[in-house]
Amino acid sequence: MRCLRQRERGFTLLELLLVLVIFIALASLVGTRTNTYYLYKQKALLRNLLAHISFIHSQAAYDGAF
């Protein structure tokens, strides 16, 4: 005898929670890497600026502009 009730299709609560946990984990990794990249760019900018200031200072000292 066949089952009169058809099986309902959809996702279980466990499957939805698992996908949500994976999504949050990936989002947190992207967030920390983005923040690290931003700090790296800021440090590189400051190093570049310091090199330019040092060059301008030495050039002014060489030219006797002080």
C-alpha positions in Angstrom: 0.0 0.0 0.0 1.3 3.4 -0.9 1.7 6.2 1.5 -1.1 8.7 0.9 0.8 11.7 2.1 3.5 13.0 -0.2 6.8 13.9 1.3 7.2 17.7 1.7 10.2 19.3 0.2 12.3 21.9 1.8 15.2 22.4 4.1 15.5 21.3 7.7 16.3 23.7 10.5 19.7 22.0 11.0 20.6 22.5 7.3 19.6 26.2 7.5 21.6 26.7 10.7 24.7 25.0 9.2 24.6 27.2 6.1 24.2 30.3 8.4 27.2 29.2 10.5 29.3 28.7 7.4 28.2 32.1 6.0 29.1 33.9 9.2 32.5 32.2 9.4 33.3 33.2 5.8 32.1 36.8 6.4 34.3 37.1 9.5 37.3 35.9 7.6 36.7 38.4 4.8 36.2 41.2 7.4 39.5 40.6 9.2 41.4 40.3 6.0 39.9 43.5 4.7 40.9 45.3 7.9 44.4 43.8 7.7 44.7 44.9 4.1 43.6 48.4 5.1 46.2 48.6 7.8 48.9 47.4 5.5 48.0 50.1 2.9 48.1 52.7 5.7 51.6 51.6 6.8 52.8 51.6 3.2 51.5 55.1 2.7 53.2 56.4 5.8 56.5 54.7 4.9 56.3 56.4 1.4 55.5 59.7 2.9 58.4 59.4 5.4 60.7 58.6 2.5 59.5 61.7 0.6 60.0 64.0 3.6 63.4 62.6 4.2 64.4 63.2 0.6 63.1 66.7 0.6 64.9 67.5 3.9 68.2 66.1 2.5 67.7 68.0 -0.7 67.1 71.2 1.1 70.1 70.7 3.3 72.2 70.0 0.2 71.0 73.2 -1.5 71.5 75.2 1.6 67.9 76.2 1.8 67.9 76.2 5.6 
